[in-house]
Amino acid sequence: MQAIQKNMEAQQIRIQGVVQGVGFRPFVYRLAQESGISGWVRNRNDGVLIHAQGTSGAVSHFLRHLKTSLPAVCRLDEMNCLKVLPVATSDFAILPSQDISGAYTGVSPDLACCDDCLRDISQQAHRKNYPLVNCTHCGPRFTIIESLPYDRPATTMQRFSMCETCRSEYEDPLNRRFHAQPIACLQCGPSYSLESGGVLITEINPILHFLARVIREGGLVALKGTGGYNLLCHAGSEEAVLRARTIKGREQKPFAIMFKDTDHIAEFCRISDDTLKLLEGWQRPIVLLEQKVPLAQAVNPGLQNLGAMLPNMAFHHLLFDQLGNLPIVFTSANRTGDPMIADDIQAAALLGSKVDAIAWHNRPILQPIDDSVCQVTAAGLQIIRRARGYVPDAITLPFEVEGILACGGDMKSAFALGRARQAILSPDFGDLENQEVCQRYRESLRHFKNLFRFDCHTIAVDQHPAYQARSLGMWMAKESGKKLVEVQHHHAHLASVMAEYGLMGQVIGVCFDGTGYGADGHTWGSEFMLCDFETYVRKAHFAYLPLPGGDQAVRQPWRMALAMLMQSLGPDWQACDAPFLRDIEKDKVEAVAYMIRNELNCPLSCGAGRLFDVVAAMLGICTHPTYDGEGPIKLQALCGENQDGAYDFGQGPVVDTYPVIAHIYNDILQGVAHSVIASRFHIAMAKLIARQVIAMHRETGLTRVVLSGGVFQNGLLLKQSLSLIQKSGLQVFTNHKVPVNDGGLALGQLAIAAGKGGKKCV
């Protein structure tokens, strides 16, 4: 210990953000050594606290580089400095963690295996081919954390005692694995086992050889990863891919493909600088790319895009060392609609007899999570499924949302918790109509509340009376006496964009999706609105379309196409011999026509997504979709290079869609190429959006335009709409941090609930 010098100053620095489990304390330690700073750093449940003292120049240097030289995965949300008295110390220490009050700090998402760790498994004897290697820059985080502060006893690694070698690395502040809580090696860490036909293999090299041989020979394997179990097979084997579809109960929805490296992806897909950056980022999402070389036809039937991804675990890299350049299907092992499989006993029961081999590690997964899905559009990054790599990274808002729970929707369900000025979103759980998914949602909500020390005072729900998420939120509000805020579905979509960008005041909003409960009791989904965080005014929408049979019409969109045809052609429709009806049983067609004529069980919808469904059905490319959005996705894929002409929707507060449908039907009868029809329809949609937006701008003087809703996952429509709107000098905003689909609803609900009673901090 050293006496306090006269020219010494000291700062107490409190930091909040993603600063635990990402190498922040070792970074602070090294920076202190370089800057000539003494003092200490420690983790607390409310962030990281630093005492830094030295000369004025040394402290200034330390503070400056503390902000500008962060490790790649760290994120500083707040940094508060307070001048304090120096203490008698000459060194810099890393002190034990503290658990204080009910505050919290950010939790890192799971991080893809870094290059340094990949070198270690080829160079370090105690980690030779170790498939679960990690350091402070990579490895599991969110999926293994039980509580904060983030220390090993608070993770599912607590059952694994460190060997002397790992312990020495863990305790060395200059080592890359200093306080890397999942630190492990061949001697002391979790390990893989493999079972096939009653044969058990427990050594990693034989496991890798066995799996590679099975995959090369067209077999199917189940593999436990960071967030749950996946199915893997040869992406060029038609038989293997079809077998995977049978196990998952997944008829047409495309599979993601894992490639060894980006050079290999480039052989099959077109890669831009932006998509390359996304592919190689530490999130390692599935990225939608334009395919140029086919794989098995069953991988992505009828589509031009391919979901490509790179390895995110050391195990994947080791497997590709055996497979070479063989691309593999990489998809979650659960049946379609069910939650991720993470429990080893459940995996053995559900998959053991259906696959040729099952491989698992013995590190428990506390929070199952699927792979994220992204694409790069004309507007930039668009997250389609926000999960591994992004969750639970918080989104900073321009106002207080403390104590608000937003329950989200039922499709692509995700909830959000408000802490201070941050929104913490759950991963995408899927459809809450599935009771097992609903149970996973409830379990995860309990875990998030405990992990982030959440004390709820307001619950925000969708207005749809049949939503499971709404029912759960209303029940919680009733049981606890908390305030309940009901939020209109499309207002929430638009507010999610406004929250991302901190857009205070009124904006012009366009929300296009398939469904959403409207204030008039009908289904909305083509909304042109003026809105802020408190109110909305619906200025225009499509004319209502009958849904013969309700939800059955969504599952069989030929019903909606028939309704529009009957409306467009009148009694003459029966003589037209519509091509899209030729494969439908005549009795079914007559029964649906009777329902339409007599308005029996024909609820009304103006959803833009439904109109895409109608056109896809009329062209015969999707009369019976097997997954959400199949018709619109295939319609977009059909669009050709030649974009000559467009249909005309007209303009007004209620946009008549029937003339366009009649025009499309006539083009079909005249033999116009389907690619031309699809292109004309997309251009017509974009022109309509631009015309309505410009009319609202002229009426109000507003210049900020917000686009959201699942239809804007259509990259072509988004590109065309952006181009037309921006030509008028208007600013256009769309989602980047949360999905434009219902996976982003909870963020909008959170923001609106704050606007209806929260404290704004502009």
N, C-alpha and C positions, 0 to 999 in steps of 0.2 A: 504494500500500500504506500502511496506517495502523497506528500503534502500538497495542498491545493495552491497552485500558482496564481499570482496576482492578475495576470493577463488572460486567465482562463474564463470561458463562458460555457454555459450548459443549456441544453434544450431538451424538454420532454416532448416526445413526438408520438402522437397516437394515430395509427393508420387503420383504415377500414377498407375492405375490398376482398379480392381473391388473393390472400397473402399467407395462407396456411396450407402446407402440403405441396408447395410449388417452389421450394428452394429459396424462400424469401429471407429467412433468418441467416442461412449461410452467406447469402449475398450481402446482407447487412454487416455481418461479421467481417467479411473480406474487405468491404468498402471502408469499414472503420479502421482496419489495419492499414489500408492504403492512404487514408486521409489523416492518420495520426490522431484518431479519436479514441477516447476511453469511455467506459460506461457499460451498458448492457442492453439486451433485447430479450423480450419474452412474448410468447403467445398468450393471449387471453381469449375468452369466449366472445369478447366484443371487438377483437382485432389483434393488432400487434402494438406493443408499447416499447418505446426506445428511449433510453437516457443516453444522450450524446454530449460529450464535453471535450473541449480542446481550445486552441486559439481561435480567434474570430475567423481567420482565414480557413482553418481546418474545418470548423463547423459549417461555414458557407459552402465549402467544397463538398462536404458530406451531404448536406441537404439538397444541393443541386443535383448530384449524381443519384441520390435516392429516388428522385423523380424521373430522371432521364435514362438511367442505365439498368432498368428493371429486367429480371429474367423474363423470357418470352411469354410465359403463361400468366404471370402476375398481372393484377389490375388494381390500381389505386383509385378508390372511389372518394375517399376523404383523407386528408393529411392535415392534422391540427398540431401546431407547434406552440409550446408555452415555455418562456424563459424561466429557468429555475436555478437554484443555487448549486454550484459544483459540489461533488462529494470527493472524499479522499480515496482515489483509485487510480491505478496506472495502466490497467489493462481493460480489455473489452470482453464481456462474458455473455454467454447465452444461458439465461436463467430458466428454471422450470416453469411450466405453463401454469396459469391461474384461471380459475372459474369464478367469475364475479357477476352478480346481479342477473338480470334477464336479458342482457344485450347479446348480440350475436355478431359474427363476421361471416364473410362469404365462404362457401365451400367450393373447392375446385371440382370441375367435371373430371371424368376419367380421361387420361391423356394417352395418346398413341406412343408406342415404344420409340424412344429417341435413338439417334444414330450412335451416340456414345454407348448405350446399353447393347446395341447390336454388335458393336465392336467387342464389348466385354464378353459376350457369349462365344466369341471365337478366340479370345486371348487370355481370359482369366480361367485358371484351372478349376477354381471352385464354382464357376458359372458356365463351364463348357456345355453349350447346347441347353442351357437352363431356360425353359419355355415361359417362365413367369418373372423374368428379370425386370427390375424397375429402379428408378432413382428419384431424386427430388424434382426432376424435369419430366417424368413420365410414369405411367402405370395407373392402377386403380385408385380412385379417390371416393367419389360419390357412392359407388356401389358397395363400399365396405365400411363407410362411416356410420357409427351408431350414435355418437354425440360429440359435442364440442367442449373444450378446445380439441383440435385434431392431434391426438397422440395415439401411439400404438394400442394402449389398453382400451381406447374408445373405438377400435376398429375390429373387424373380424379376423385380423392377424394376431390378436391377443393370444390365441392358442398355440402359436408357433414361437418357441424360444429361440432367440438368436444364438448362433454359434459364435465362437471367439472372434473369427475373422469378420463376420458381419457386425458384431458389436463394436469392434475397433473402428470400422468405417462409419458406423452410426454415431459414434461419439467424437469423431474428428471434424471440427468445424471447417477444415479446408478440403474435406472429402465431398465429392458429388452426392454421396448418400448420407450425409449428415442429417440425422433426424428424418430420413425417408421412412415413413412409418410402415410401408409394405416391404421393406428391405428383406431380401431372402437370397438363398443360394441352394445348390444341390444338397448341401449337408443339413440345412435347417428349415428350408422353406416348404410351402405347399408343393405337391407334386401331382403329376398326371398318372392315370391308370387307363387301361383299355380293355374292353371285354368284347369278344366276338365268338359266338357259338359255344359259349361255356369256357372259352380259353381266356385267362387273365394275363395281361402284360403290364408290368410296372416300371420298366426301364424306358427312358425317353427315346433313345435311338431306335430300339425295336418298334416302339409305338409309331414313330414318324415313318419308318420304312413300311410298316403294315398299312397305315392309312394311305400313304402315297400309292402303294400297289393296288389297294381296293379302288381308289378313285381312278387311276389310270385304266383299270380293267372295266370301268363302267359301273362300279358299285356306288353305294350310298352310305355316308357316315354321318353320325351326330357328334358334335364337338361342343364342349362347354367352354365358353369364352369369358370375357369380363362381365357382361351383363346378362348372360343366359345361354341357352343351347341353340346351336345352329345346325342346319343340314348342309352338307357339302357334297358335290358331285362334279363330274367332268362336264363342263358347259358345252362341249361339242358332241356329247352323247345324247341323241334323241331319247333313247330308252331310259337313261338315267334321269333326265330332266322330267320326263313324263311320270316316272316313278315318284319323284319328289313331289310333283303336283298331286298325285294320288294320296300320299301321306298327309299333305297339308290341306287337302280338300280345296285346291286352288286351280280353277279351270284355265283362266286366261291371264290373270294379272301377272305382269312381267317379274322376273327374278333379277336380283342384283348379281353382278359378276365381280369376283375378286381376281385381280391380276397381280403378277409378281412385282411389277414396277411400271412407271409411267411410259417407258419406252414400249413396253408390251401393250399397254392401253392404246398407245398411238397407232399400233398396227391395226387395231379394230375400230377405233373411234377418232373423231376429230377433236383435238384439244387446243384451246386458246390459252393465252397467258393467264387469264382470269380463272379458267377451270383448272389449269395446272396448279395454281396457287391454292385453290380450294382442295384439290385432291391430296396435296402434300401437306396441308395444314395439320396441326396436332389433333384436330377434331376427327380427321379421317372419315368424313361422311361418305355416303353413297352419292355420287354426282351424276346427274342425267346428262348424257352426251349424245351427239349425233353419231349413229353407227355407220361404218363404211364397209366392214367385212362381216358377213353373217356367222353366227354360231348355230347351235341347234335351233330349229324353227320354234320349238316349244319354249325357248327362253323368253321371248318378248313378241308373241304372235300379233301380226298386224301393225307393228310399231316401227318407227325409224330411230327412236331413242333407246339407249341402253343405260341402265344404272350401273356405273363402274365404281369400284372402290379399290383402295390399296390395303395391304395388311396393317392391322393396328396393334397386334400382339406379337411378341417374339415367337410364339408358337407358330403363327401364320408364316413368318419369314422362314423358320426352320422347315416347315412343311414344303414351301416353295423351293427350298434347296434340294428337296427330293423330287418334286414335281417338274422342276424346270419351268418352262414357259406355258405350262398347261393352265388355261383359265378355268376357274371353278365357280359353279353356282354357290352363292353364300346367302342363305336366307334363314330367318328364324324357324326353329323346329316345331313351334306350336301350330295346331290346326288353325286355319284361317278364322279369325274372329275371336280366338281364345287369347288369353294373356301369355306373355313370354314364359317359357319353362326355365326355372332356375334351380329347383330342388332336385337333387340327385336321385332320390327314390322315385319321385314322380317321373323323371326323365327315363329311368330304367323301365318303369311300368308302361309308359306311353310309347316309347321308341325302341326299346330293346329288341322286340321281336320283328320290327319293321325295317331296321337298317342292318347293314352288313357289319358294322362296328360302331361302338359308342365309346368315346373318350371323355374323361372328366378330370378335373382337379379338385382337391379337397379344401379349397378356400371358399367358405360360404359367401354367397351373394346376398347381401342384405336388401339391396334395391335393384330388382331386375330392370333392365333397360335395353331397348332395341337400338339399331343403328339409325343415325340421322340421315335424312334424304334432302338434298339441295339441288338447285340448278342456278345457272347464271343467265339472267335475262337482260333485255335492253335497259332495265332499271337497276341492274346489279344483282347481288346475291339475293336469292329467294330460298328460304327454308320451307320445305314441304312437310317434313316430319322433324320436330325438334326433340332430340333425345340424346344419345351418347355423344359426348364431346361438347354439348351446349348446356345441358341440364346438370346442376341447378344454377348456372351463371345468372346473376341478377341483372335486371334492366333498370337503370337509373332514370327516375322520372322528375319532372319539374315541379312536383307538388308532393305533399305528404299523403301517404296511403297506409300509414301505420294502423294495424289492427283490422284491416279489411280482407276478408276471404272472398274470392271470386270463384264460383263453381264451374264456369265454362259451359260447354254444351254436351250433347250425348254422342255426336259423331266426332271422331278424332279428339276425344275428351282430354282435357288438361285443366287443372285448377291453378290458381295463383294466390300467393300470400303477400300482403303488404307489410313491409318493415321499413319504418322511417320513410325515405323517398325511393325505396327500391321495391320492385316487383320480382318475386321469386316464383318461377313457373315450374310445374311438375313436367315430367315427360308425357308424351302422347300415349294414352292407354288403349286407344281403339274405341269401339262402339259399346256404350254402356247398356245396350239392350241385352248383351251377354252378361249373365249374372256373375260369372267368374271375373270378368273384366271389372264389373261394378265392385266386387269385393277387393280386387287389387287396388282400385281407385281409393276405397275407404282406408285400406291398410297404409297406403302411401301417404294419404292425407294425415293420418295419425303420426306417422314418422316425421313428416315435414314439420308439423306443429311442434313436436318435441325437439327436433334437431335445431330449428330456428327460433325456439322459445317464443312461439307465437301466441299472443293473447288477443283473441278476436273480440271486436265490438260491433262489426257490421258484416253482413253476408249478402253478396250480390248474386243474383240468379237470372237465368234467361226467362222470358215470359211464356215460353211454350208449356202449356199445361201438362203435357205428357212426358216431358224430359225427366229422366232419372236424376240427373244432376240438380235439376230444380227441386225435385221432391226431397232429395237429401238436404239441400240447403235450407228449404223451408222447415223441415223437421228439426234441424239443428237450431234454427232461429227460434222456433217455438219452444224447444226444450230448454234453451239457455236464456231466452228473453233478449237475444241480440236483435239489433236493427236489421230489417230485411229491405233490400233495394232490388226491384225488378227492372231488368234492362232489356230494351228491345234489341233483337238479335243483330240487325244490320247497323244500328247505331253503335253497338259494341264493336263490330268489325271496323268501322271507320274510326272509332275512338282508339283502337289499338294502334293505328298508324299515327294518329295525333300524339299519342303518349310516347311513341318511339322518338319522335322528332321534337317533342315539347311544343306542339302547335297550340298556343292559347288563342282564344277567340274563335270566331266562326269561320268555317271552311265550306267549300263545295265538295260534296262527297258522292262517289259512285260506288255502290256495293252490288256486285253481281255474284250470285251463288245459286245453289239449287233449291234451298229451302230455308225457311225461317218464319217464325210465327209473327204475323202482322197485327197492328193495332185494331184492324177491322175484323179480325178473326179468320182471315184468309191467309194463305201461304204467300209470303213475299219473296223477293230475290232479284229484283231489277231496279234497285232504288237509286233515285237521284235526289239527294238531300242537301239541305243547309243544316249544319249542326255545329255544336261546340260540345264541351264535356257535360253540359247539363241538359240541353234540349236538342231536338231535331225537328225539321219540317220536311215532309215528303213532298217534293215538287213534281216528280214524274215517275212513271213506271210503265212496264209493258201491260197490255190488256190481259185480263185473266184468262187462263186456259183451264178447261175442265180436266180433272184427273180421274178417269173412269176406274172405279175400284179403289181409289185412294192410293195407299202405298203400293198396291199392286201395279198401278200405272207407272210408277218409278222403276219397278222391277221388270215391267214389260212396256217399254216406251212406245211400241207400235200402237198401244191404246190411245196415247195422247196424239200421235200422228193421225190416227183415224178420226179423232174428235176434230182436229184442225181441218182435215180434209172435208169432213161433213159440213163444217161451218163455211169453208171456202167455196165448195162446189154445190152445196144444197142437195136436193133429192137426186141429182145426177151422179152422186158419188158412186152409187152401186153399179153404174154402167162403165165406170172408168177402168176397172180391172187393175187396181193399183199394184205395181210389182212387189212392194214390200209386204203385201197381204197374201201373196200367193202361197207362201209356205205356212200360213196360219190356218188352222182348222176353221171351216166356214161357220160351224155352229158357234165357235168362240167369237168370231167376228160379228155375227148377228147378235149375240148376247150383249157384247160391248156396245154395239150400235144402238140397241134398245135402251141400255142404260143412259147413253148420251142423249138420245131423243127425249127421254122422259126425265132427265136430270136426276137419275137415281144413283146415290152414292158417288157423286161427282164433285168432290170438293174443288175449290178454285185455287189456282196458283199463277203467279206472274214471274216465277223464278227464271232467270236467264239461262241457268243450267238446263232447265227442262226444255227450252227451245233448242239448245244444242242436241239434247236427246232426241227430239222430234226429227231434226234434219238427219241425224245419224241413222235413225230407224227408217226414214223414207228412202235413204240411199242403200238400205239393206246391209249396212256394215255393222249394225248393232241393234237388233230388235229385242234381245234378251240379255242384257248386260250381266256379267258374272262378278264384277267388282265396281266399286264406286267410281264414277267418272269415266267408265270404259268408252261409252259412245262419244263424248266430247274429245277424249284423248285420241281415239281413232279418227275422228273427223279432222282434227288438227293435222294428224300424220298424213291425211289424204291430200292436203293442200299442195298444189303444184307450184312450180316456179312462175308460170304464167298467171298473173293477177289482173286479167283484163276485165274491167267492168265490175259492177257491184249491184246488189239488190238495194232497194230503197225502203227503209222503215218509216220514212216520214218523221214528223216531230209533233210535240204536243204533250200535255200532261199525262195522257193515256195513249201510249204508242200502240197502234194497231199492227199486229203481227200477221194477221191472216193473209193480206195481199202478198207478202213475201213468201209465205208457205205455198200459196197458189202458184206463184211464179216459179218457185223451185220445182214443184210438181210438174209444171208444164215443161220445164227444162229436162226433167228426167224422161218424160214421154218423147221429147224431141231428140233424145240421145246425146245431150250435152255431157261431156266427160265429167265424171264424178269429182275429179280433182278441181275442175273449173268451178263447179257448183260450190264445193267446200270453200274455195278461195273467195268467191263472190260473197258468200255468207259471212265469212270472217271480216272482210272489208266493210260490208254493210254494218256489222256490229260496231266496228271501230268508228265509222263515220257517224253513226247514231250517237255514240258516247260523246264524241267531240262536239257535235252540234248542240246537244243538250247542255253540256258543260259551258260552252261559249254563250249560249242563251242565258244561263244562270249568272255567268260573269257579267254580261251586259245589264242584267236586271239589278244586280247587287253591288257590282264593283269589286267583288272578292276575286283574289288572284291565286289563292292557294287551293289546289285540287288534290283530293285524297282518293285513291283507288284501293279497294280491298274486296274480299270475298273469293271463294274457291275458284270461280270462273277465271280469275286473273292468274291462275297457275298456267293458263294457256299462254305460252311465251309469244306466239304469233299475235294474238289479240292484244296483249300488253304492249308489244313493240309498236303495232300499228296505232293503237290509241295514244300512246305517249307521243309519237311523232306528230299526229294531228293536233293534239292539245298544245304541245310545246310551240308549234308554229304560231300560235296566237299569243305567245309571250307569257303564258301562265306557268306557274310552278306546279310540278306534279310530284306527289309523295305516295309511296306504297311500302308495304311491310318488308323489312330486312331482318329484324331480330326475332320476330315470331312469324308463324305461317300466315298467309292470306286466307287460308281455309279456317275451319272451326278450331284448329289448334291454337289460334291466336285470340279467340273470343275472350278468354279469362282476363287478358291484359286490358282489353277495352272495357270489360265489366268493372274491373278494379278502378280504372281511371274515372268512369262515369259515377261510380259509387262515391269516390272522393269529391267529384264535382257537385254531387247532390248533398254534401254535408261535410266534406273534408276541408282542411286548411290549405289554401293555395299559396305556393311560394314561387312567384314569377321571377 
